[in-house]
């Protein structure tokens, strides 16, 4: 019989913090969108009262995180490796 070997991934965690570009205050209930180079899927999550959202069990890949507000745009590109625990900041809004 053929042998199959499996390599299980832990996945990564990325915490995204959304700040107002002018005041530097955290933005609650802000839509954070993200995708990665290993798939055509796009995802969305909302920040909590502290302006952050924690995304867990992400597959290792190159990610793009972005958000828009009041005509402003912020995006960040991040290489995510298995087991990583990263923080990303998006400064959003008109400056």
N, C-alpha and C positions, 0 to 999 in steps of 0.2 A: 504493500500500500504506500501511496505517496505521503510524505511528511509535510505538515503545515506548521510553521512557526509563527506565533503572534507576538507582536511587541506592543504592549499596552502603554498608552500615553497618560500622563497625569493631567495634561492640559496646563494652561497658564491663566493667570488672573491679571486683569488690567483695571485700574481704578481711574476713571475719567472725572476731572474736576472742571466745571464750567464757571468761568468768572466773567463779570461785566467788564468789557475792555476799558471803559472810562473810570469806573469807581473801584474796580478790583473786588467787588462784593460777589459772593457765591450766588448762582442762579438756580433757584429751586424749580422743579418741574420742567426743566429744559430738555428738549429732545436731542439725544445724542445718536447719531447714525454711524454705522460702521460696516465695513466689508473687508474682504481679504483676497489675496491673489490666488488662493487655492480653490475658490468657488465663485460663482456668479451671484450668490445670495447676498442680500443686504439685510441688515438688522437695525432695530431701533430700540432704545431704552430711555427712560426718563430719570433725571436726577432727583435726589431726595431733598429734604429741607436744607441740608448742608452743601448743596450744589454738586454732589458727587454721585456717581453710579459705579458699582463694582460688578464687573463682567467676569464670570468664572468659567472654567473648563473650556477655554479657547484653544483651538488646535494651533500648533506651531505653524506660522506663516507670516507674510508681510501684511500688516493691517493699515487701514486708513480710518481715522476717526474724524467726524466733522459735525458742525452745528451751525445754524444760521439764526440771526436775530436782528431785527430793525435794519435790514439791508446789509448787515455785516456778515462776515463769513470767517470761520476759523477751521483749519484742518491740520492734522498731524499724521505723519506716516511713522509706523513703528514696526520693527522686526520683533516678533514674539517667538520665544523659544520655549520648549516644553519645561514646565516647572517654574517659569518666570513669574515674578510678582512685580508688575510695573505700575507707574503712575504717569498720567498724561494730563496736561492742562490745556484747555481751550479758552482763549480770551475772545468773547463774542460781543458783537454790537458795533455801532458806529463809534469811531475813536475821536 
